[in-house]
Amino acid sequence: MASRAITEELDISQATLTRIVAKLGLSIERIGAARSTRYALRRPLRNFGSEWPVYRVSDGGRPQSWGTLRALHNGFRFLPSERAPMWMEREYVDGIFQGLPFFLQDLQPQGYLGRAIAREVAPRLGVPPDVRLWSDDDAVSYFLTDGQDLPGDLVLGDHALERAVRAAENLAPVANSDRDRVYPERALAAQRGEVAGSSAGGEQSKFLAAVHRGSGVTQSVLVKFSAADPSPVSMRWADLLACEHLAAETIRDRHIACARTEVIDAGGRRFLEVDRFDRVGAAGRRGVLSLGAIEDAFLNRSSSNWTAAAAMLEQAHWVTQDEARTLRWIWCFGDLIANSDMHRANVAFWFTDALPYRVAPFYDVLPMLYAPGAQGDLGERTFAPRPPVASVADVWGDAAHAALEFWERARTGGHISAPFRAIAENNHAMVTRMLRQFG
């Protein structure tokens, strides 16, 4: 509140307010200066205090002070250690947030791994075992106690930073030659609900690992896996994991950044190993921010799809014309390969202090239209890609040719089952017809 609003509400003079503020000391947060000064009241967050350092871990693994986060009644405040990031100068000059700051939004446990994490920490932190019921304070409590290996490069608080440093020092990567043995064991542990590493969004069964690739190279990876049974549902997930690998290869062939993937069959399961682009070597990290977090922070609205998001971000100068074009391209490609799961968390940007933002490598690009239903339904699905409209006219043709290459790989791929090769054959014909009509 501004000082005038407080004096009027309490019917006191400015001099009296000044004495009260001085008496309350550090429990009062002063915002601004002179006549524009506003005041907020700090609050302790459970037994964790009311302010904590925020660190960024560099790509070389070195922790760097980035700022301080303070808990206020009805919100939080972020104060940078040095020069304010460009996003702060544009939109959050005072560092005030009504809820959880946008740069922490993606760090909350999510999806398959997130549910296991919530169940594990619930008794210890006194938070709900269902992460969907967590408050902002629940999330911050988790960051402070167990936030040593969250997505991106941020670490909140000294305790979590100490754990992050120790984890990097004690990292025990899996040798490439041992993956056939270790991955089936990790899959069983993940299915039992054992937590290894941080949360990564998405509902596909998965776990996190570090792989030693020889010559001193260690890579953090996310490993998705199918069930260890020969059922049609397991076969379909195995096909989809192979398709994700084929889609990633197709995207990279277009010189568009996409997470590196590898298919591994072991222990009666299919594994898809996906390089984590927010990690560098054994200890380095890179900042990332989902489209959803950016929209909530800077656009105050959600887009209907990635094409609309690209237009809004470009118009507001959060991304360049080239980045917006890349986002439109991947939207068209995803639509033409039956990716029905292109939501706000499935595309990310590099999160740095500088602007404009750049699109991070793409991930989770696969024909999710054909994913089994909640009850294992594998019924017939209708593949109906959208015809090109004006907003994607500059990218649709190239994306369609890339989609045609993807379906060609899927219909001839050695890792693809006969039933799914038939689906790929039909979809290849569909994209061919569309290219003849619109290309």
MIGU-551961 format. One record per residue (C-alpha): residue in three letters; x negated, y, z. Coordinates in steps of 0.25 Angstrom, whole numbers. Example, Ala and Ser with C-alpha at 12.3 -4.5 7.8 and 13.67 -1.06 7.14 Angstrom:
BEGIN
  rest     px     py     pz
   ALA    -49    -18     31
   SER    -55     -4     29
This chain:
BEGIN
  rest     px     py     pz
   MET      0      0      0
   ALA     -4     14     -2
   SER     -7     23     10
   ARG      5     32      8
   ALA     14     20      7
   ILE      9     15     20
   THR     10     28     27
   GLU     24     30     22
   GLU     28     16     26
   LEU     22     17     40
   ASP     25     32     42
   ILE     11     35     46
   SER      1     45     41
   GLN    -11     43     32
   ALA    -20     45     44
   THR    -13     34     52
   LEU    -14     25     40
   THR    -29     27     39
   ARG    -31     24     54
   ILE    -23     11     53
   VAL    -31      7     40
   ALA    -44      9     48
   LYS    -39      1     60
   LEU    -35    -11     51
   GLY    -49    -11     45
   LEU    -51    -22     35
   SER    -37    -28     36
   ILE    -33    -16     27
   GLU    -37    -17     12
   ARG    -39     -3      6
   ILE    -36     -2     -9
   GLY    -40     10    -17
   ALA    -45     24    -11
   ALA    -40     38     -8
   ARG    -25     40    -11
   SER    -24     27    -19
   THR    -28     19     -7
   ARG    -19      7     -4
   TYR    -20     -3      8
   ALA    -17    -18      9
   LEU    -18    -27     21
   ARG    -28    -38     21
   ARG    -23    -52     26
   PRO    -30    -64     31
   LEU    -28    -77     22
   ARG    -26    -88     32
   ASN    -39    -90     39
   PHE    -48    -86     27
   GLY    -49    -71     30
   SER    -44    -60     20
   GLU    -56    -58     11
   TRP    -65    -67      3
   PRO    -76    -66     -7
   VAL    -73    -70    -21
   TYR    -85    -76    -29
   ARG    -87    -80    -44
   VAL    -97    -91    -47
   SER   -105    -88    -59
   ASP   -108    -97    -71
   GLY   -121   -100    -64
   GLY   -115   -104    -51
   ARG   -118    -92    -43
   PRO   -107    -86    -34
   GLN   -105    -71    -36
   SER    -97    -62    -27
   TRP    -85    -57    -35
   GLY    -76    -50    -25
   THR    -68    -51    -13
   LEU    -53    -56    -11
   ARG    -45    -50      0
   ALA    -31    -55      5
   LEU    -21    -44      7
   HIS     -7    -45     11
   ASN      1    -48     -2
   GLY    -11    -50    -10
   PHE    -27    -50    -12
   ARG    -37    -40    -16
   PHE    -50    -43    -24
   LEU    -62    -34    -23
   PRO    -74    -36    -33
   SER    -88    -37    -27
   GLU    -93    -28    -38
   ARG    -87    -22    -50
   ALA    -73    -25    -52
   PRO    -69    -35    -63
   MET    -63    -29    -76
   TRP    -50    -36    -73
   MET    -49    -29    -59
   GLU    -52    -15    -65
   ARG    -41    -17    -75
   GLU    -30    -24    -66
   TYR    -34    -25    -52
   VAL    -42    -13    -48
   ASP    -39    -14    -33
   GLY    -40    -30    -33
   ILE    -26    -32    -27
   PHE    -18    -44    -30
   GLN     -4    -47    -26
   GLY     -7    -62    -25
   LEU    -19    -71    -28
   PRO    -29    -64    -38
   PHE    -28    -68    -52
   PHE    -42    -73    -52
   LEU    -39    -83    -41
   GLN    -26    -88    -48
   ASP    -32    -99    -56
   LEU    -40   -105    -44
   GLN    -28   -111    -37
   PRO    -27   -126    -38
   GLN    -19   -130    -50
   GLY    -14   -142    -57
   TYR    -18   -157    -55
   LEU    -31   -153    -47
   GLY    -24   -142    -40
   ARG    -13   -151    -34
   ALA    -24   -160    -28
   ILE    -32   -148    -22
   ALA    -19   -142    -16
   ARG    -16   -155     -9
   GLU    -30   -156     -4
   VAL    -32   -142      2
   ALA    -17   -141      7
   PRO    -19   -147     21
   ARG    -32   -139     23
   LEU    -28   -126     19
   GLY    -13   -126     23
   VAL     -8   -124      9
   PRO      3   -131      2
   PRO     -1   -144     -5
   ASP      6   -139    -18
   VAL     -3   -129    -24
   ARG      9   -123    -31
   LEU     14   -118    -17
   TRP      1   -111    -13
   SER      1    -96    -10
   ASP    -10    -87    -14
   ASP    -16    -88      0
   ASP    -16   -103     -1
   ALA    -24   -102    -14
   VAL    -34    -92     -8
   SER    -36   -102      4
   TYR    -39   -113     -6
   PHE    -49   -104    -14
   LEU    -56   -101     -1
   THR    -57   -115      5
   ASP    -58   -124     -8
   GLY    -61   -114    -19
   GLN    -75   -118    -22
   ASP    -72   -124    -36
   LEU    -60   -116    -42
   PRO    -58   -114    -57
   GLY    -66   -102    -62
   ASP    -78    -95    -54
   LEU    -71    -89    -42
   VAL    -74    -93    -28
   LEU    -66    -87    -16
   GLY    -73    -86     -3
   ASP    -86    -90      3
   HIS    -82   -104      8
   ALA    -77   -108     -6
   LEU    -90   -102    -12
   GLU    -99   -110     -3
   ARG    -91   -123     -7
   ALA    -93   -119    -22
   VAL   -108   -118    -20
   ARG   -109   -131    -12
   ALA   -100   -138    -23
   ALA   -109   -133    -34
   GLU   -122   -138    -26
   ASN   -116   -152    -24
   LEU   -110   -154    -37
   ALA   -111   -168    -42
   PRO   -108   -169    -57
   VAL   -103   -181    -64
   ALA   -113   -186    -74
   ASN   -108   -187    -88
   SER   -111   -202    -88
   ASP   -103   -204    -75
   ARG    -90   -198    -79
   ASP    -84   -211    -84
   ARG    -85   -216    -70
   VAL    -83   -203    -62
   TYR    -71   -198    -69
   PRO    -61   -209    -67
   GLU    -65   -209    -52
   ARG    -62   -194    -52
   ALA    -49   -196    -59
   LEU    -44   -206    -48
   ALA    -48   -196    -37
   ALA    -41   -184    -44
   GLN    -28   -193    -45
   ARG    -29   -196    -30
   GLY    -29   -181    -28
   GLU    -44   -179    -24
   VAL    -49   -165    -27
   ALA    -62   -163    -34
   GLY    -65   -149    -38
   SER    -56   -137    -40
   SER    -42   -136    -46
   ALA    -40   -135    -61
   GLY    -27   -133    -67
   GLY    -18   -142    -75
   GLU    -10   -155    -72
   GLN    -19   -165    -80
   SER    -26   -174    -70
   LYS    -41   -169    -68
   PHE    -53   -168    -59
   LEU    -65   -159    -59
   ALA    -79   -163    -61
   ALA    -94   -159    -64
   VAL   -101   -166    -75
   HIS   -116   -167    -77
   ARG   -119   -167    -92
   GLY   -134   -169    -91
   SER   -145   -159    -93
   GLY   -141   -152    -80
   VAL   -127   -148    -85
   THR   -115   -149    -76
   GLN   -101   -146    -81
   SER    -88   -145    -72
   VAL    -77   -152    -79
   LEU    -62   -154    -77
   VAL    -58   -169    -80
   LYS    -44   -172    -84
   PHE    -40   -187    -84
   SER    -29   -197    -88
   ALA    -23   -208    -80
   ALA    -30   -221    -79
   ASP    -19   -229    -85
   PRO    -15   -233   -100
   SER     -1   -226    -99
   PRO      4   -218   -110
   VAL      4   -206   -101
   SER    -11   -208    -98
   MET    -14   -210   -112
   ARG     -7   -197   -116
   TRP    -15   -189   -105
   ALA    -28   -196   -111
   ASP    -24   -191   -125
   LEU    -21   -177   -120
   LEU    -35   -176   -113
   ALA    -41   -181   -126
   CYS    -33   -170   -134
   GLU    -38   -159   -124
   HIS    -52   -163   -128
   LEU    -49   -163   -143
   ALA    -42   -149   -141
   ALA    -54   -144   -134
   GLU    -63   -149   -145
   THR    -54   -142   -155
   ILE    -54   -129   -148
   ARG    -69   -129   -147
   ASP    -71   -132   -161
   ARG    -64   -119   -164
   HIS    -75   -112   -155
   ILE    -65   -109   -144
   ALA    -69   -112   -130
   CYS    -63   -124   -124
   ALA    -67   -132   -112
   ARG    -76   -144   -116
   THR    -69   -158   -114
   GLU    -73   -172   -115
   VAL    -64   -185   -115
   ILE    -69   -196   -106
   ASP    -62   -210   -105
   ALA    -65   -217    -92
   GLY    -58   -226    -82
   GLY    -46   -228    -90
   ARG    -44   -213    -90
   ARG    -46   -201   -100
   PHE    -54   -189    -94
   LEU    -55   -176   -101
   GLU    -67   -168    -95
   VAL    -66   -153    -97
   ASP    -77   -144    -94
   ARG    -74   -133    -84
   PHE    -77   -120    -91
   ASP    -76   -112    -78
   ARG    -88   -120    -73
   VAL   -103   -118    -77
   GLY   -113   -129    -74
   ALA   -113   -135    -59
   ALA   -110   -122    -52
   GLY   -106   -111    -62
   ARG    -92   -105    -64
   ARG    -84    -96    -74
   GLY    -72    -88    -71
   VAL    -59    -92    -78
   LEU    -45    -86    -77
   SER    -32    -92    -83
   LEU    -23    -85    -92
   GLY    -12    -86    -81
   ALA    -21    -78    -71
   ILE    -24    -68    -81
   GLU    -10    -65    -85
   ASP     -6    -64    -71
   ALA    -17    -55    -67
   PHE    -17    -45    -79
   LEU     -4    -47    -88
   ASN      6    -49    -77
   ARG     14    -59    -85
   SER     12    -73    -92
   SER     12    -75   -107
   SER     20    -85   -114
   ASN      8    -92   -120
   TRP     -7    -90   -122
   THR     -4    -82   -135
   ALA      4    -72   -128
   ALA     -6    -71   -117
   ALA    -17    -68   -127
   ALA     -9    -57   -132
   MET     -7    -51   -119
   LEU    -21    -52   -114
   GLU    -27    -46   -127
   GLN    -17    -35   -126
   ALA    -21    -32   -112
   HIS    -36    -33   -115
   TRP    -39    -45   -106
   VAL    -44    -53   -118
   THR    -50    -50   -131
   GLN    -43    -52   -145
   ASP    -52    -64   -147
   GLU    -48    -71   -134
   ALA    -33    -68   -136
   ARG    -35    -75   -150
   THR    -42    -87   -143
   LEU    -30    -88   -134
   ARG    -20    -88   -145
   TRP    -28    -98   -153
   ILE    -28   -108   -141
   TRP    -13   -106   -139
   CYS    -10   -110   -154
   PHE    -20   -122   -153
   GLY    -14   -127   -140
   ASP      0   -125   -146
   LEU     -4   -133   -159
   ILE    -10   -145   -151
   ALA      3   -146   -142
   ASN     -3   -139   -129
   SER      9   -136   -122
   ASP      2   -132   -109
   MET     -4   -119   -113
   HIS     -1   -112   -100
   ARG     -8   -100    -92
   ALA    -18   -108    -85
   ASN    -23   -116    -97
   VAL    -31   -105   -103
   ALA    -42    -97    -96
   PHE    -51    -85    -97
   TRP    -65    -82    -92
   PHE    -63    -74    -79
   THR    -74    -63    -78
   ASP    -75    -49    -73
   ALA    -75    -44    -87
   LEU    -64    -42    -97
   PRO    -58    -46   -107
   TYR    -56    -61   -103
   ARG    -61    -72   -112
   VAL    -54    -85   -114
   ALA    -60    -97   -107
   PRO    -62   -111   -114
   PHE    -48   -117   -116
   TYR    -44   -130   -109
   ASP    -32   -139   -107
   VAL    -29   -138   -122
   LEU    -22   -151   -126
   PRO     -8   -156   -131
   MET     -1   -155   -118
   LEU     13   -156   -125
   TYR     10   -171   -125
   ALA      7   -172   -110
   PRO     15   -183   -102
   GLY     27   -177    -95
   ALA     28   -177    -80
   GLN     34   -191    -80
   GLY     24   -196    -91
   ASP     33   -193   -102
   LEU     27   -194   -116
   GLY     39   -191   -124
   GLU     38   -185   -138
   ARG     33   -170   -138
   THR     36   -160   -149
   PHE     24   -153   -154
   ALA     29   -140   -160
   PRO     17   -130   -161
   ARG     21   -115   -163
   PRO     20   -109   -176
   PRO     10    -97   -177
   VAL     16    -84   -173
   ALA     10    -70   -176
   SER      3    -70   -162
   VAL     -6    -82   -166
   ALA     -7    -80   -181
   ASP    -22    -78   -180
   VAL    -25    -91   -172
   TRP    -14   -101   -176
   GLY    -20   -106   -189
   ASP    -34   -109   -182
   ALA    -27   -115   -170
   ALA    -19   -124   -179
   HIS    -31   -129   -186
   ALA    -37   -132   -173
   ALA    -25   -139   -168
   LEU    -25   -147   -181
   GLU    -39   -152   -177
   PHE    -35   -155   -163
   TRP    -23   -164   -168
   GLU    -33   -171   -178
   ARG    -43   -174   -167
   ALA    -31   -179   -158
   ARG    -25   -188   -169
   THR    -39   -194   -172
   GLY    -45   -194   -158
   GLY    -51   -206   -152
   HIS    -46   -202   -138
   ILE    -32   -200   -143
   SER    -21   -212   -142
   ALA    -13   -216   -154
   PRO      0   -210   -149
   PHE     -6   -197   -147
   ARG    -14   -197   -160
   ALA      0   -199   -166
   ILE      4   -186   -159
   ALA     -8   -179   -164
   GLU     -5   -184   -178
   ASN      9   -177   -178
   ASN      4   -164   -172
   HIS     -8   -164   -182
   ALA      3   -164   -193
   MET     11   -153   -186
   VAL     -1   -144   -185
   THR     -4   -147   -200
   ARG     10   -143   -204
   MET      9   -130   -196
   LEU     -4   -126   -202
   ARG      2   -128   -216
   GLN     13   -119   -212
   PHE      7   -108   -204
   GLY     -8   -110   -206
